[in-house]
Amino acid sequence: MSIFHNLIRELLRKRSKNQEKYLSDALLEKEARRIEVHLFHYTKDVVLIVTGVFAAGFGLKGFLLPNDFIDGGVTGISLLTALVTNLKLPLLLVLINAPFILMAFYQLGKAFGIKSIGAILLLATVVALVDYPLVTSDKLLIAAFGGFFLGAGIGLAVRGGAVLDGTEVLAVWLSRKISTSIGDVILLFNILIFSVAAWLLSVETALYSILTYLAASKTVDFIVEGVDEYLGITIISPQHEAIRLMIVQTLGRGATIYEARGGYGTSQKDLRNQPVVFTVITRLELARLKRNIDSIDPKAFLVAAPVRDIAGGVIKKKALKH
């Protein structure tokens, strides 16, 4: 038990005595654990958001803004407006993002909206006050590394439960209104931005800005989804127990058994109970899993689906000993 945990318990004990609401040791332990978990996640979110803001600020002031480059999304609109008007970028970041963040309160909840407001205000402050050095004037390096640092900042903010760009919020809202995917909405939004950039600035600048956007979007995916790409694997086989043991002992992954009924039949009497094995692995382990399953049951039915995020379990543990 950590010193911090004990400190929370003592503070709770003193508060309960002052309020004449005496709590049992079990309730004190439960409440202390709840507060400790909330504080840990809150601190982690703040660190991720602040780090993301400074990374995005470096991408903007160290690469994009001094060289008249833009990005996609609301950040791209802010950069484009700053280039063709006398308005300051920090002010534009706040003003243009404001309606989308207000929308986030209704789409994604108050906590998300408050974090996003704080993140965007901090980004505007960093862009206005922090003096980043001009790193390079090479257009290809600007597009690649400007997009990388901006994307890293946006991705870290998303991991912290906030956004630095309101495009995703708008995309969620529009996708519900016009029955299209979020990705399609973002793509159309950015096509419009880069078309305007080609008209107001130059075709060359717009093309380099597209490279910046691609670098930023890939970096966001890398930061948010992690280094490993995980797959959820569903396996149906009469040899389900042997496959489960292989997954646990050979691959070192966790496995869950679902009790299901086979649906391949023309009548109820044809249906039979069929345990289903489910596990989560990395994409790099898929070939090995298939090879081991084929050695057990070549006719096993296997379905692989991408998994966006994972927590807990034995995903990253070493293989168990035989």
SVG drawing of the C-alpha trace seen along z (x, -y; Angstrom):
<svg xmlns="http://www.w3.org/2000/svg" viewBox="-37 -43 54 75">
<polyline fill="none" stroke="black" stroke-width="0.4" points="0.0,0.0 1.5,-3.3 2.3,-6.3 0.0,-8.4 -2.9,-5.9 -2.4,-6.0 -2.4,-9.8 -5.7,-9.8 -7.2,-7.4 -6.1,-9.5 -7.5,-12.6 -10.8,-10.8 -10.8,-9.6 -10.2,-13.1 -12.9,-14.5 -15.4,-11.8 -14.7,-12.6 -15.1,-16.3 -18.4,-15.7 -19.4,-13.1 -19.9,-10.5 -17.7,-7.6 -16.8,-5.2 -15.8,-1.6 -12.3,-0.6 -13.8,1.1 -15.6,-2.0 -12.5,-4.1 -10.4,-1.7 -12.9,-1.8 -13.2,-5.6 -9.5,-6.1 -8.9,-3.7 -11.6,-5.6 -9.9,-8.9 -6.4,-7.5 -7.5,-6.1 -9.2,-9.4 -6.2,-11.5 -3.9,-9.2 -5.9,-9.4 -6.5,-13.1 -2.7,-13.7 -1.9,-11.5 -4.4,-13.3 -3.0,-16.7 0.6,-15.6 -0.5,-14.2 -2.5,-17.3 0.3,-19.8 2.9,-17.7 0.7,-17.6 0.1,-21.4 3.9,-22.1 4.5,-19.6 1.7,-21.1 3.1,-24.6 6.5,-23.5 5.1,-22.1 3.2,-25.3 5.8,-27.9 8.9,-26.0 7.9,-24.7 4.5,-25.6 3.7,-29.2 7.0,-30.9 7.0,-29.1 3.4,-29.8 2.3,-26.1 -1.1,-25.0 -2.7,-21.8 -6.1,-20.3 -9.0,-20.8 -9.8,-23.8 -6.0,-24.3 -5.7,-24.6 -8.5,-27.1 -6.8,-29.1 -3.4,-29.0 -4.9,-29.9 -6.9,-32.8 -3.8,-34.1 -1.8,-34.0 -4.4,-36.0 -5.4,-38.5 -3.7,-40.5 -5.4,-38.5 -3.2,-36.6 -3.1,-32.8 -3.7,-32.4 -6.9,-34.4 -8.1,-32.5 -7.4,-29.1 -9.7,-30.1 -12.4,-31.7 -12.7,-29.1 -12.6,-26.2 -15.1,-27.7 -18.3,-26.6 -17.0,-23.0 -16.0,-22.8 -19.4,-24.0 -20.8,-21.2 -18.5,-18.8 -20.3,-19.5 -23.5,-17.9 -21.8,-15.3 -19.1,-13.9 -19.8,-15.2 -18.8,-18.1 -15.5,-16.6 -14.3,-16.3 -15.5,-19.8 -13.8,-21.4 -10.5,-19.6 -10.7,-20.7 -11.3,-24.3 -8.3,-24.2 -6.2,-22.6 -7.0,-25.0 -6.6,-28.1 -3.2,-26.7 -2.2,-26.1 -3.2,-29.7 -1.1,-30.9 1.9,-28.8 1.7,-30.0 1.5,-33.6 4.2,-33.6 6.7,-30.8 9.5,-31.6 10.2,-28.5 13.3,-28.5 12.9,-28.3 14.2,-24.8 14.4,-24.6 13.3,-26.2 13.4,-23.0 9.8,-22.5 9.8,-18.7 11.2,-18.7 8.7,-21.3 5.8,-19.2 7.1,-16.0 8.3,-17.2 5.8,-20.0 3.0,-17.5 4.7,-15.0 5.0,-17.4 1.5,-18.8 0.0,-15.3 1.9,-14.2 0.4,-17.1 -3.1,-16.3 -2.7,-12.6 -1.3,-13.2 -4.2,-15.5 -6.7,-12.9 -5.0,-10.3 -5.5,-12.8 -9.3,-13.1 -9.3,-16.4 -9.0,-17.8 -6.8,-20.6 -8.8,-20.6 -12.6,-20.7 -12.9,-18.9 -13.6,-15.5 -16.4,-17.0 -18.0,-18.5 -17.6,-15.2 -19.4,-13.3 -22.3,-15.7 -22.6,-15.8 -22.3,-12.0 -25.4,-11.7 -27.3,-14.2 -26.5,-13.2 -25.9,-9.4 -22.3,-9.3 -19.1,-8.2 -16.9,-10.4 -13.9,-9.7 -15.8,-10.9 -16.8,-14.1 -13.2,-14.9 -12.0,-14.1 -14.5,-16.4 -13.8,-19.1 -10.0,-19.0 -10.5,-18.9 -12.4,-22.1 -9.6,-23.7 -6.8,-22.7 -8.8,-23.8 -9.1,-27.3 -5.4,-27.2 -4.5,-26.5 -6.7,-29.4 -5.5,-32.0 -1.9,-30.9 -0.5,-28.6 -1.0,-25.1 2.5,-24.2 1.8,-25.4 -1.5,-23.5 0.3,-20.3 3.0,-20.6 0.2,-21.3 -1.5,-18.0 1.8,-16.2 1.7,-18.0 -1.8,-16.8 -0.9,-13.2 2.1,-13.3 0.0,-14.7 -2.9,-12.3 -0.6,-9.2 1.2,-10.5 -2.2,-10.9 -3.1,-7.3 0.3,-6.1 0.0,-8.0 -3.7,-7.2 -3.7,-3.5 -0.1,-2.7 2.8,-0.9 1.1,2.5 -2.0,3.0 -4.3,5.5 -6.7,8.0 -9.7,9.6 -9.7,13.3 -12.8,15.5 -12.2,19.2 -14.9,21.9 -13.6,25.5 -14.5,28.8 -10.9,28.7 -11.6,25.5 -9.9,26.7 -6.6,27.6 -6.7,24.2 -7.3,22.4 -4.3,24.2 -2.1,23.3 -3.1,19.6 -2.3,19.5 0.8,21.7 2.4,21.0 1.4,17.4 1.1,16.3 -2.2,14.6 -5.4,14.7 -8.4,16.6 -12.1,16.4 -14.6,19.2 -18.1,18.2 -21.0,20.7 -22.8,20.4 -25.0,22.4 -24.1,23.3 -26.4,21.6 -25.7,23.7 -28.7,25.8 -32.2,25.9 -34.1,26.8 -33.8,26.4 -32.8,30.0 -29.7,29.4 -28.4,26.7 -25.9,27.7 -23.9,26.1 -20.5,24.8 -17.9,23.2 -16.2,20.2 -12.7,19.1 -11.9,15.4 -8.4,13.8 -6.6,10.6 -3.2,10.6 -1.0,8.2 -1.1,8.3 2.5,9.7 1.3,12.8 -1.5,13.6 0.5,15.9 1.9,17.8 -1.6,18.2 -2.9,19.5 0.0,22.0 -0.6,23.4 -4.4,23.6 -3.9,25.5 -1.7,28.0 -4.6,28.6 -7.7,28.3 -7.2,27.3 -10.9,26.9 -11.3,24.4 -13.3,21.3 -11.3,18.1 -12.4,14.4 -10.0,11.5 -11.2,8.0 -9.2,4.9 -9.3,3.7 -9.1,0.0 -8.0,0.0 -7.2,2.4 -6.6,2.4 -5.8,5.0 -5.6,8.7 -2.5,10.5 -1.9,8.8 1.7,7.7 2.7,10.6 5.3,13.2 4.2,16.7 3.2,18.9 5.4,21.9 4.2,25.4"/>
</svg>
